[in-house]
Every structure is written in C-alpha cells, then in structure tokens.
C-alpha cells in the first residue's frame, strides 16, 4: 500500500473534527443565550466524556490482547425487582423509520409515512460537517414543532407534516465524536452539543410528548450515567420533571451486549427501549476480534440474517427488555425498495418481510426501516402493538454472544473487490455531502463503510491462515499490494463509468475518496467516523 497514505494531509483527513467555518463567532452565530447555557454543561460533561473515550480504548486493547468482553453477574441492586413503566405514547413502535435529518424532504416523508416512530439522525447517515449538522438541527426543531415543509417539484406543491401520533426521536452524534469551535482552544463533546442545542430551542408546550433521544454507540453501562446526568441536568435547568427526557438506546457495540440490563438500570427513569443496531454491531464484533483469524467473516451479503452471533443477541434482548418493562427493537434491512425496478422492488420487500418476521418471532416489538414503502409490511409482521407480555419459552440468561461464524457464507476475491468498490463510493458520497448512499440496491451508511474497512483489514492481517478464492477456485493471498491493486482497478472502473459530461471535480472527488478509504484501512481507522 502506498507510503503516500501516511502524509500529514491524510492524517488530517482521517481524524476529522467538526468545526464551524472561518469567521464563526459562537456568541453571535448561535441562538441568543445558548453559549451561557452551554458552557457550564461543557465544563461538567466534556471531561467525563473524554474519560469514557479513553476507557473504550482500554477495553478494546484488552480484547485484542485476549481479554474478551464477557457476561458479568449483576450487582444486587440491578438484580432486584425494579421495572420501568412504559409511557402510553410509545406503546406501539412496530416500525421506526430512520434517515438523515439534513434531508428535509425525507424527514417530512418519514413523518407522513404512518410509521409509529421516526428517528431523525445527526449521526451515521448525516455527514459530520458543520453546515450539514446545523441544517439537520434546524430541520429537527421544525419537525418537533410540526412546521417542516418541502416543495414537491413533480406535483408543484408544498408538502407539510400531517398531524399524527408518530413518536419523534433525535439521534445525536456519539460520545466518541468531538466538536471544535465552540470554546476557544478546547474540544467539546459532540453528543453534548447536539442534545443541548436542540433542547435549548424547544418549547415543551409545542411538543406532542416529552423530548426523546436515541442514544448511539454506547459501549458500557457506565456511559448510561453520563446520559442520565445530562438529561436530568437539562430538565432541572428548565424547571421540568427530572424524568422529562425519554430515550431509546442502540446496542451496537460488542461490550454493551453483555451489560444491557445494567445499562437499562442506570437509565431507568428515561429509557423506553433498546435497539439492536445490527450493522454497527457486526463492525464492532469484528473490531473486538480483529486479532482472531477464526473471526475473518465471509462476504457480507452471504451472511444470513439469522447468523448465530446476531440471533443469540436478538433473542436475549427481548428477554431482558420485557423483564424490565421496555421495548426491544430490531435492526435495519438494508436492501432498498425501488419504484423504477419492479424485480428489485419485489425482492427487497420479500427480504424485508422475512427479516421482520424473524425479529417478531424472536419477540422483538418492532424494527427499523428506511423507506416509506416498507412501513406497512414491517408493521404487519408484528402481531400486536408490542410483545411486552411475551417471554421466551426456553432461554439462557447468559448465551454465547461470540459464536464463531463457521459453515456460513463464502470468502471470495469478488467479495473483497465489492468491499473496496463500496468504501470508495461511500466516501465519495460523504465528500459530496451525503451521509447515506444507495449502492447496488442497498442503502449504505457509515456502518457499512466501517464493516467493509474492517473486513478488508482482517483479510490482510490473517492472510496466512484464511483461504479466500477467486472465481476459478484458486486461493488468493490478500497482501497489502493486492489491496492497493484492487483500489486502483476499482477507481479506474468508477472513473470509466462516469458520464462523459461529468464535471472534472467529480473524478477528482472519486480519486480523493479512494485515497482516504485505503488510508483508513492502512492506518487502522475503524472507529465509526
């Protein structure tokens, strides 16, 4: 792989920190009074966030040295008979539509889809860049007030949000992300800024139900205390009940899968459910087992949806959630329907139905989708508004959450090439301002990019122990030089596929995306940024 990938320019690109544009003045350019509201929060919560980030690195390093995450016996206080009372307004979450909050048209379409829940995303599907983030925050605030609109050019009319009981969740950026430019000479927590910025600007009287957050990327039960304290501090500053802010939380990091009950206990005054963020969870599972050649996964799209490392967690989550009175929500089906391609549309909806039926059979209460056409099918797979009454007939409280993926899928050169092509195209989308891109019929966001970067890295790392074959059945050793060759070939292919009248900057953007993507793999950049 090219030595050019270690230059200072690429180091800067690989460690992006969101910062406002030149000339930005927080006291002038943020809402009046916000900075005075925010600074005490920053002094309290940012140092704690930074300590949690360091703890994450330590846990990962221990795992790569052989001390893997494992079940731990809960403390007496966690084992006692506590239970969360689920509010009436979120009893039915059979489908939660999710999408980037910087896309006003999509936000309105999701809220008009009839889905019981909508998650407006500031994280994986939204580019971590100041302008996009501020547009997204403005859209979220308008959605919470029911005021967001978009102009439908095809029908030549303005589309508004229709009144409904849809629950609106906001997903802020995770604890691993820093925000620059708000406090001179200091980084602050992006999570803190996102939540505080939106909370500061809402009027509780205008909302249909309490302010709701979707917590991403947590890695330990201890991190739940950070969120708990933030929610209660915000409520106290506005004279609201301490439990005013409600939340759901994604389980998308391997260590958290072993601490779900403790996490729920720490957030018991706020939490209404847990969600299995399957694609980031797969990435995290690879990351925490990157040292182990037995964990070199097959090509992504040959891994069945009910593979044991998913299914065991998928069956454990409802047991823990229902025991404590909260919802268990399943993951995203990535294959996207198409109104232009009838065959793809039929295949996508059939996959969706099978996937959501599996989650309903595992006693999940709902799942995620990303397209309005998926809503009715997704909801239909769940027989009741929720399955809180249901408990598995036979289950283990401590199942194997790290079953080695043997006997499934294929490991092929074609799969590696597809991974290379996808990460180039995804990063091209990011450079073009898109946090999620429709690629080969799949709606791919940062989680997919992260999975593929890790898959390529592990195939190189364990090339002496793992067999990967080409289309003729020959073994192909995945050397760094081969990966560079694949990046070169796929870049050239993408450039050839550009329309003849494509502007020159489009080709340059692909070249830059190719360089950044390979550099991230070479430099071991596998965090979700």
C-alpha positions as CSV (number, residue, x, y, z in Angstrom):
1,X,0.0,0.0,0.0
2,X,1.2,3.4,-0.9
3,X,3.5,5.3,1.5
4,X,1.8,8.5,0.5
5,X,-1.1,7.4,2.7
6,X,0.9,8.4,5.8
7,X,1.3,12.1,4.8
8,X,0.1,14.9,7.2
9,X,-2.8,15.7,4.8
10,X,-4.2,12.2,5.1
11,X,-3.7,12.2,8.8
12,X,-5.8,15.3,9.0
13,X,-8.5,13.7,6.8
14,X,-8.5,10.5,8.8
15,X,-9.1,12.4,12.1
16,X,-11.9,14.8,11.1
17,X,-13.1,17.2,13.8
18,X,-16.3,19.1,13.0
19,X,-15.6,22.8,13.3
20,X,-17.5,25.9,12.2
21,X,-16.4,27.8,9.1
22,X,-13.8,30.6,9.4
23,X,-15.2,33.7,10.9
24,X,-17.7,31.9,13.0
25,X,-18.5,33.6,16.3
26,X,-20.4,31.4,18.8
27,X,-21.7,34.4,20.8
28,X,-23.1,35.9,17.6
29,X,-23.9,32.9,15.4
30,X,-25.6,30.6,17.9
31,X,-29.0,31.4,19.4
32,X,-29.0,34.2,21.9
33,X,-28.2,33.0,25.4
34,X,-27.2,29.5,24.2
35,X,-23.5,29.9,25.0
36,X,-24.2,30.9,28.6
37,X,-26.5,27.8,28.8
38,X,-23.9,25.5,27.2
39,X,-20.6,26.5,29.0
40,X,-21.4,25.1,32.4
41,X,-22.6,21.9,30.7
42,X,-19.3,21.7,28.8
43,X,-17.2,22.1,32.0
44,X,-19.1,19.3,33.7
45,X,-19.8,16.8,30.9
46,X,-16.9,17.1,28.4
47,X,-14.2,15.9,30.9
48,X,-16.4,12.9,31.7
49,X,-16.9,12.2,28.0
50,X,-13.2,12.2,27.4
51,X,-12.5,9.8,30.2
52,X,-15.1,7.4,28.8
53,X,-13.5,7.6,25.4
54,X,-10.2,6.6,27.0
55,X,-11.8,3.7,28.8
56,X,-13.2,2.5,25.5
57,X,-9.7,2.3,24.0
58,X,-8.5,0.4,27.0
59,X,-11.3,-2.2,26.7
60,X,-10.7,-2.6,23.0
61,X,-6.9,-3.1,23.6
62,X,-7.6,-5.7,26.3
63,X,-9.8,-7.6,23.9
64,X,-7.2,-7.6,21.2
65,X,-4.7,-9.0,23.8
66,X,-7.1,-11.8,24.6
67,X,-9.3,-10.5,27.4
68,X,-12.6,-10.5,25.5
69,X,-15.9,-8.9,26.7
70,X,-17.9,-11.4,28.7
71,X,-21.1,-11.7,30.8
72,X,-20.8,-10.4,34.4
73,X,-23.1,-11.2,37.3
74,X,-25.2,-8.2,38.0
75,X,-25.0,-6.4,41.4
76,X,-27.7,-6.9,44.0
77,X,-29.4,-3.6,43.2
78,X,-29.6,-4.5,39.5
79,X,-31.0,-8.0,40.2
80,X,-33.8,-6.6,42.5
81,X,-37.3,-6.4,41.1
82,X,-37.2,-2.9,39.5
83,X,-39.4,-2.3,36.5
84,X,-39.8,0.6,34.1
85,X,-43.3,1.9,33.4
86,X,-43.6,2.5,29.7
87,X,-45.5,5.7,28.8
88,X,-48.7,5.3,26.7
89,X,-47.4,7.4,23.8
90,X,-44.7,4.9,22.9
91,X,-46.5,1.6,23.5
92,X,-46.5,0.9,19.7
93,X,-43.2,1.1,18.0
94,X,-43.6,-1.7,15.5
95,X,-41.7,0.3,12.8
96,X,-39.3,3.1,13.3
97,X,-38.3,4.9,10.1
98,X,-34.8,6.4,10.2
99,X,-33.0,8.9,8.0
100,X,-30.6,11.8,7.8
101,X,-32.0,14.9,9.5
102,X,-30.4,17.2,6.9
103,X,-32.8,16.0,4.2
104,X,-36.0,18.0,4.7
105,X,-37.9,16.1,2.1
106,X,-37.1,12.7,3.6
107,X,-37.9,14.0,7.1
108,X,-41.4,15.0,6.0
109,X,-42.0,11.8,4.1
110,X,-41.0,9.7,7.1
111,X,-43.3,11.6,9.4
112,X,-46.1,11.3,6.9
113,X,-45.5,7.6,6.3
114,X,-47.7,6.3,9.1
115,X,-44.7,4.8,10.9
116,X,-45.3,4.7,14.7
117,X,-41.8,6.1,15.2
118,X,-39.3,8.2,13.3
119,X,-35.6,8.7,14.2
120,X,-34.1,11.9,12.8
121,X,-30.4,11.2,12.5
122,X,-27.5,13.5,13.2
123,X,-25.0,10.6,13.2
124,X,-24.2,7.7,10.8
125,X,-26.4,8.8,7.9
126,X,-25.7,12.6,8.2
127,X,-22.3,14.0,7.2
128,X,-20.3,15.2,10.2
129,X,-19.7,18.6,8.8
130,X,-20.9,21.9,10.4
131,X,-23.2,23.1,7.6
132,X,-25.0,19.7,7.4
133,X,-25.3,19.4,11.1
134,X,-26.8,22.9,11.5
135,X,-29.3,22.2,8.7
136,X,-30.2,19.0,10.4
137,X,-30.7,20.6,13.8
138,X,-32.9,23.3,12.2
139,X,-35.0,20.5,10.5
140,X,-35.3,18.6,13.7
141,X,-36.6,21.7,15.5
142,X,-39.1,22.3,12.7
143,X,-40.2,18.7,12.8
144,X,-40.8,18.8,16.6
145,X,-43.0,21.9,16.0
146,X,-44.7,20.2,13.1
147,X,-43.6,23.1,10.8
148,X,-41.1,21.5,8.4
149,X,-42.1,21.5,4.7
150,X,-40.6,20.7,1.3
151,X,-41.5,21.6,-2.3
152,X,-42.6,18.7,-4.4
153,X,-41.4,19.8,-7.9
154,X,-43.2,16.9,-9.6
155,X,-46.6,17.8,-8.2
156,X,-45.8,21.5,-7.9
157,X,-47.0,21.9,-4.3
158,X,-45.6,22.4,-0.9
159,X,-45.8,19.3,1.3
160,X,-46.4,19.7,5.1
161,X,-46.2,17.4,8.0
162,X,-49.6,15.8,8.7
163,X,-50.9,15.6,12.3
164,X,-50.2,12.2,13.8
165,X,-49.1,10.4,16.9
166,X,-45.7,9.4,15.4
167,X,-43.0,9.5,18.1
168,X,-40.1,11.6,17.0
169,X,-36.6,10.6,18.3
170,X,-33.4,12.6,17.7
171,X,-30.2,10.6,17.3
172,X,-27.2,12.9,18.3
173,X,-23.6,12.1,17.5
174,X,-22.0,9.5,19.7
175,X,-19.7,10.0,22.7
176,X,-16.6,9.2,20.5
177,X,-17.1,12.4,18.4
178,X,-15.6,15.8,19.4
179,X,-16.9,19.2,18.3
180,X,-14.5,22.1,17.8
181,X,-15.0,25.8,17.6
182,X,-17.4,26.5,20.4
183,X,-15.0,27.0,23.3
184,X,-11.7,28.7,22.3
185,X,-8.8,26.2,22.3
186,X,-11.0,23.3,23.5
187,X,-12.8,20.4,22.1
188,X,-16.3,19.6,23.4
189,X,-18.5,16.6,23.3
190,X,-20.5,16.4,20.1
191,X,-23.2,14.5,21.9
192,X,-23.4,17.2,24.5
193,X,-23.6,20.0,21.9
194,X,-26.3,18.2,19.8
195,X,-28.6,17.5,22.7
196,X,-28.1,20.8,24.4
197,X,-28.5,22.8,21.2
198,X,-31.9,21.2,20.4
199,X,-33.2,21.1,24.0
200,X,-32.4,24.8,24.4
201,X,-34.5,25.7,21.5
202,X,-37.7,23.7,22.1
203,X,-40.8,24.8,23.8
204,X,-42.2,21.8,25.7
205,X,-45.8,23.1,25.2
206,X,-45.4,22.7,21.4
207,X,-44.4,19.0,21.6
208,X,-46.8,16.1,21.4
209,X,-44.9,14.2,24.0
210,X,-41.6,14.5,26.0
211,X,-38.4,15.2,24.2
212,X,-37.0,11.9,23.1
213,X,-33.4,10.9,22.3
214,X,-31.9,7.9,20.5
215,X,-28.6,7.2,22.2
216,X,-26.0,5.8,19.8
217,X,-22.7,3.9,20.1
218,X,-22.7,3.2,23.9
219,X,-20.0,0.7,25.0
220,X,-20.7,0.3,28.7
221,X,-23.3,0.5,31.4
222,X,-21.2,3.3,33.0
223,X,-21.9,5.5,29.9
224,X,-25.6,5.4,30.7
225,X,-24.8,7.5,33.8
226,X,-23.4,10.3,31.6
227,X,-26.6,10.4,29.6
228,X,-28.8,10.1,32.7
229,X,-27.0,13.0,34.4
230,X,-27.2,15.1,31.2
231,X,-30.9,14.5,30.8
232,X,-31.6,15.4,34.4
233,X,-29.4,18.5,34.4
234,X,-31.2,19.8,31.3
235,X,-34.6,19.2,32.9
236,X,-33.6,20.9,36.1
237,X,-32.4,23.9,34.2
238,X,-35.8,24.3,32.6
239,X,-37.8,23.5,35.7
240,X,-39.1,20.3,34.2
241,X,-39.6,16.9,36.0
242,X,-36.3,15.0,36.3
243,X,-37.5,12.2,34.1
244,X,-38.8,14.6,31.3
245,X,-36.3,13.5,28.7
246,X,-37.1,10.0,27.4
247,X,-34.8,7.9,25.3
248,X,-34.1,4.7,23.4
249,X,-30.6,3.3,23.1
250,X,-28.8,1.4,20.4
251,X,-26.9,-1.8,21.3
252,X,-24.3,-1.6,18.5
253,X,-21.1,-2.2,20.4
254,X,-20.0,-5.7,21.4
255,X,-19.1,-4.9,25.0
256,X,-22.6,-3.4,25.7
257,X,-24.3,-6.6,24.7
258,X,-23.1,-8.1,27.9
259,X,-24.2,-5.1,30.0
260,X,-27.7,-4.4,28.7
261,X,-29.5,-4.9,32.0
262,X,-27.1,-2.7,33.9
263,X,-27.3,-0.1,31.2
264,X,-31.1,-0.1,31.5
265,X,-31.0,0.2,35.2
266,X,-28.8,3.2,35.1
267,X,-31.2,4.9,32.7
268,X,-34.4,3.5,34.2
269,X,-36.0,7.0,34.7
270,X,-35.6,7.7,31.0
271,X,-35.3,4.6,28.9
272,X,-38.2,3.2,26.9
273,X,-36.4,0.6,24.8
274,X,-33.2,-0.9,23.4
275,X,-32.5,-1.4,19.7
276,X,-30.2,-3.9,18.1
277,X,-28.1,-1.8,15.7
278,X,-27.0,-4.8,13.7
279,X,-24.6,-3.3,11.2
280,X,-22.5,-1.3,13.6
281,X,-22.8,-4.3,15.9
282,X,-21.2,-6.5,13.2
283,X,-18.5,-4.0,12.8
284,X,-17.8,-3.8,16.5
285,X,-17.8,-7.6,16.7
286,X,-15.1,-7.7,14.0
287,X,-13.2,-4.9,15.7
288,X,-13.1,-6.6,19.1
289,X,-12.0,-9.9,17.5
290,X,-9.6,-8.4,14.9
291,X,-6.8,-10.5,16.4
292,X,-8.5,-13.8,15.8
293,X,-8.3,-15.5,12.4
294,X,-11.4,-17.5,13.2
295,X,-13.4,-14.3,13.0
296,X,-12.5,-13.4,9.4
297,X,-16.1,-13.1,8.2
298,X,-17.5,-14.2,4.8
299,X,-18.5,-11.8,2.2
300,X,-21.1,-9.5,3.8
301,X,-24.1,-10.3,1.6
302,X,-23.5,-14.1,2.0
303,X,-24.0,-13.9,5.8
304,X,-27.6,-15.0,6.7
305,X,-29.8,-12.6,8.7
306,X,-30.2,-15.2,11.4
307,X,-26.5,-16.0,11.8
308,X,-25.9,-17.1,15.4
309,X,-23.9,-14.0,16.5
310,X,-27.0,-11.9,15.6
311,X,-29.7,-14.4,16.5
312,X,-28.4,-15.1,20.0
313,X,-28.3,-11.4,20.9
314,X,-31.6,-10.9,19.1
315,X,-33.3,-13.5,21.4
316,X,-31.5,-12.2,24.6
317,X,-32.5,-8.6,24.1
318,X,-36.3,-9.1,24.4
319,X,-35.9,-11.3,27.5
320,X,-34.0,-8.5,29.3
321,X,-36.2,-5.7,27.9
322,X,-39.5,-7.3,28.6
323,X,-38.5,-8.5,32.1
324,X,-37.8,-4.8,32.9
325,X,-40.9,-3.4,31.0
326,X,-39.3,-1.7,28.0
327,X,-39.4,-2.3,24.2
328,X,-36.9,-4.4,22.2
329,X,-36.5,-3.1,18.7
330,X,-34.8,-4.9,15.8
331,X,-32.4,-3.6,13.1
332,X,-32.4,-2.1,9.6
333,X,-33.0,-4.1,6.5
334,X,-30.5,-2.6,4.1
335,X,-32.0,-3.8,0.7
336,X,-34.0,-0.8,-0.5
337,X,-37.3,-1.0,-2.5
338,X,-37.4,0.7,-5.9
339,X,-40.3,2.3,-7.7
340,X,-38.4,2.1,-11.0
341,X,-37.2,-1.6,-10.9
342,X,-40.1,-4.0,-10.3
343,X,-37.8,-7.0,-9.8
344,X,-35.6,-5.3,-7.2
345,X,-38.7,-3.9,-5.5
346,X,-40.3,-7.3,-5.2
347,X,-37.0,-8.9,-3.9
348,X,-36.5,-6.0,-1.4
349,X,-40.0,-6.3,0.1
350,X,-39.7,-10.1,0.3
351,X,-36.4,-9.8,2.1
352,X,-38.0,-7.2,4.4
353,X,-40.9,-9.4,5.2
354,X,-38.8,-12.4,6.1
355,X,-36.3,-10.3,8.1
356,X,-39.0,-8.6,10.2
357,X,-40.9,-11.9,10.7
358,X,-37.8,-13.4,12.2
359,X,-37.4,-10.4,14.6
360,X,-41.1,-10.7,15.6
361,X,-40.6,-14.4,16.2
362,X,-37.6,-13.6,18.4
363,X,-40.2,-11.4,20.4
364,X,-38.9,-8.1,19.3
365,X,-41.5,-5.3,19.5
366,X,-40.6,-3.6,16.2
367,X,-37.8,-2.9,13.8
368,X,-36.2,-0.2,11.6
369,X,-36.8,0.7,8.0
370,X,-35.6,3.5,5.8
371,X,-38.2,3.9,3.1
372,X,-41.9,4.8,3.4
373,X,-42.9,1.8,1.1
374,X,-41.6,-0.5,3.8
375,X,-43.8,0.7,6.6
376,X,-46.9,-1.4,6.1
377,X,-45.1,-4.7,5.5
378,X,-42.8,-4.1,8.6
379,X,-45.8,-3.3,10.9
380,X,-47.7,-6.3,9.6
381,X,-45.0,-8.7,10.8
382,X,-45.6,-7.8,14.4
383,X,-48.9,-9.2,15.7
384,X,-49.6,-6.7,18.5
385,X,-48.6,-3.1,19.3
386,X,-45.9,-4.7,21.4
387,X,-45.0,-8.1,22.9
388,X,-44.1,-6.9,26.4
389,X,-46.1,-9.8,27.8
390,X,-44.1,-12.4,25.9
391,X,-41.1,-14.2,27.3
392,X,-39.1,-17.0,25.6
393,X,-40.2,-20.5,26.5
394,X,-36.6,-21.6,26.9
395,X,-33.7,-19.3,27.0
396,X,-30.3,-18.7,28.6
397,X,-29.7,-15.5,30.5
398,X,-26.0,-15.9,29.5
399,X,-26.0,-17.1,25.9
400,X,-22.8,-17.3,23.8
401,X,-22.7,-13.9,22.2
402,X,-19.5,-14.7,20.3
403,X,-20.2,-18.0,18.4
404,X,-17.5,-18.4,15.8
405,X,-19.1,-18.0,12.3
406,X,-18.3,-21.4,10.8
407,X,-20.1,-23.0,8.0
408,X,-21.8,-19.9,6.6
409,X,-21.3,-17.8,3.5
410,X,-18.3,-17.5,1.2
411,X,-14.9,-15.8,1.3
412,X,-14.1,-14.6,-2.2
413,X,-11.9,-12.2,-4.1
414,X,-15.2,-10.9,-5.6
415,X,-16.4,-10.1,-2.1
416,X,-13.2,-8.2,-1.3
417,X,-13.5,-6.3,-4.6
418,X,-17.1,-5.4,-3.8
419,X,-16.0,-4.1,-0.4
420,X,-13.3,-1.9,-2.0
421,X,-15.7,-0.6,-4.5
422,X,-18.3,0.2,-1.8
423,X,-15.9,2.1,0.5
424,X,-14.7,4.2,-2.4
425,X,-18.3,5.0,-3.4
426,X,-19.5,5.6,0.1
427,X,-16.6,8.0,0.9
428,X,-17.3,9.7,-2.5
429,X,-20.8,10.2,-1.2
430,X,-19.6,11.7,2.0
431,X,-17.3,14.1,0.1
432,X,-20.4,15.1,-1.9
433,X,-22.4,15.8,1.2
434,X,-24.3,12.5,1.6
435,X,-24.1,10.5,4.8
436,X,-26.0,7.6,3.3
437,X,-25.9,6.4,-0.3
438,X,-28.0,3.9,-2.3
439,X,-25.4,1.4,-3.7
440,X,-26.4,-1.7,-5.7
441,X,-29.8,-1.6,-4.2
442,X,-28.6,-1.3,-0.6
443,X,-28.9,1.9,1.5
444,X,-25.5,2.1,3.0
445,X,-24.3,4.5,5.7
446,X,-21.2,4.8,7.9
447,X,-21.9,1.3,9.5
448,X,-21.5,-0.4,6.1
449,X,-18.3,1.6,5.4
450,X,-16.9,0.5,8.7
451,X,-17.8,-3.1,8.2
452,X,-16.0,-3.2,4.9
453,X,-12.9,-1.4,6.1
454,X,-12.6,-4.0,8.9
455,X,-13.3,-6.9,6.6
456,X,-10.6,-5.9,4.2
457,X,-8.2,-5.3,7.1
458,X,-8.8,-8.7,8.7
459,X,-8.3,-10.5,5.3
460,X,-4.9,-8.8,5.0
461,X,-4.0,-9.4,8.6
462,X,-4.7,-13.1,8.6
463,X,-3.8,-13.9,5.0
464,X,-1.6,-16.8,6.1
465,X,-4.4,-18.6,7.9
466,X,-7.6,-17.8,5.9
467,X,-8.5,-19.1,2.4
468,X,-10.1,-16.6,0.0
469,X,-10.7,-17.8,-3.5
470,X,-11.2,-16.2,-6.9
471,X,-13.9,-17.2,-9.4
472,X,-11.8,-20.2,-10.6
473,X,-11.5,-21.6,-7.1
474,X,-7.8,-20.5,-6.8
475,X,-6.5,-19.2,-3.4
476,X,-5.7,-15.5,-3.5
477,X,-3.5,-14.3,-0.7
478,X,-4.6,-10.9,0.4
479,X,-1.4,-8.9,0.6
480,X,-1.3,-5.1,1.1
481,X,-0.1,-4.9,-2.5
482,X,-3.2,-6.8,-3.7
483,X,-5.5,-4.4,-1.8
484,X,-3.8,-1.4,-3.5
485,X,-4.2,-3.1,-6.8
486,X,-7.9,-3.6,-6.2
487,X,-8.3,0.0,-5.1
488,X,-6.6,1.1,-8.3
489,X,-8.7,-1.1,-10.5
490,X,-12.0,-0.2,-8.9
491,X,-11.2,3.5,-9.1
492,X,-10.4,3.2,-12.8
493,X,-13.7,1.4,-13.3
494,X,-15.6,4.0,-11.5
495,X,-14.0,6.8,-13.5
496,X,-14.8,4.9,-16.7
497,X,-18.4,4.7,-15.7
498,X,-18.7,8.5,-15.2
499,X,-20.9,10.2,-17.8
500,X,-18.9,12.0,-20.5
501,X,-20.2,15.3,-19.4
502,X,-19.4,14.8,-15.7
503,X,-17.5,17.8,-14.3
504,X,-13.8,17.4,-13.6
505,X,-14.3,17.7,-9.9
506,X,-16.4,14.6,-9.8
507,X,-13.4,12.5,-11.0
508,X,-11.2,14.2,-8.5
509,X,-13.7,13.5,-5.7
510,X,-13.5,9.8,-6.6
511,X,-9.7,9.9,-6.5
512,X,-9.7,11.5,-3.1
513,X,-12.3,9.1,-1.8
514,X,-10.1,6.2,-3.0
515,X,-7.1,7.6,-1.2
516,X,-8.9,8.3,2.0
517,X,-10.6,4.9,2.1
518,X,-7.4,2.9,1.7
519,X,-5.6,5.2,4.1
520,X,-8.2,4.5,6.8
521,X,-7.5,0.8,6.4
522,X,-3.7,1.2,6.4
523,X,-3.8,3.4,9.5
524,X,-6.3,1.2,11.4
525,X,-9.0,3.8,11.5
526,X,-12.0,1.7,12.4
527,X,-14.0,3.9,14.7
528,X,-17.4,5.0,13.4
529,X,-16.4,8.4,12.0
